[in-house]
Amino acid sequence: MKEINRIGVFTSGGDSPGMNAAIRAVVRTALYKNKQVTGIYHGYQGMMDGDFIPMESRSVSNIIQLGGTILKTARCLPFRTVEGRAQAYKNLVEAGIDGLVAIGGDGTFTGAEIFSREYDIPVVCIPGTIDNDLYGTDYTLGYDTATNTVIEAIDKIRDTAASHDRLFFIEVMGRDSGCIALNAGIAGGAEAILLPEKATAIDDLIQHLSKGARQQKSSSIVIVAEGDHNGGAYNVAKRVKEKFSHYDAKVSILGHLQRGGSPSSFDRVLASRMGYAAVNQLIAGNTRIMIGMRGNEICTTPLEEAINNKEYKLSEDMLEIAEVLSL
Ligand code: F6P
């Protein structure tokens, strides 16, 4: 086992609240263990461009509460090429970086897995995405904050929906994952929730809303995950209106505001635990693993499994609760 002297840390893919808290934990744990740290800007793009910065304890002062990522982030197509990765490796060697901590989602992990095998460089990953769609952890960084942001929006929309007796379709993020939609939908008391993982026929939705109307519901909120099979909130609203013309229907797309904001206490603590664990795993000689948390215990999962295991993350119980409590 080769001793690691300088750890490179970077964020990649969609940002998420808690990434800064994780960077802080990585830097401070590494320094505590007498390792040096280099920050890599803009994820894999910065690795290819040699966009590096040495990090000290003061480099991460006053960032635990900040959303976004001080190291910036990018989605980098050139890193998918052999030439791109060769350039990145050359830059890492020149900078003396001999171990990596990557913070991001499944795209980030896929890059890390390939790169680490190709060049035998140790990599430990931290799941940072609001989507909560990675296997091997109950929660990803930013998911809790994003869900709370969505709930705040639902609550506000409910005030005006109730005042005007309106039907609202609120679109939330989640191209492939319905975690935010389901959890925020339950917490916000949604009348219906449409998810990418489970197709809902428009006729069934209309029947459900009609049942609510017969039970004297004068306003309703439908949460639509962006990856829902019906093509997003505008399409759903249009098709419902065709058959349900008496309802005054409105659409609200929450969009990227869900990705920003100060991380919740939960995300800050999770990021601190994961950053600390990532450095310790790297120093212990482990590689190609993801740090996760299951049942409040920090754990590790092989990267390959974290990426490829598509075990259904939405529990049947939660789907049932959403349905039973909705009308
Ligand atoms: O961060 C995850 C995610 O928010 C997805 O739910 C969404 O589809 C995607 O990122 C959008 O990312 P971008 O705005 O970077 O294209």
Residues whose N, C-alpha, C, O or C-beta is under 5 A from the ligand:
A	BS01	F6P	G14 D15 I130 D131 M173 G174 R175
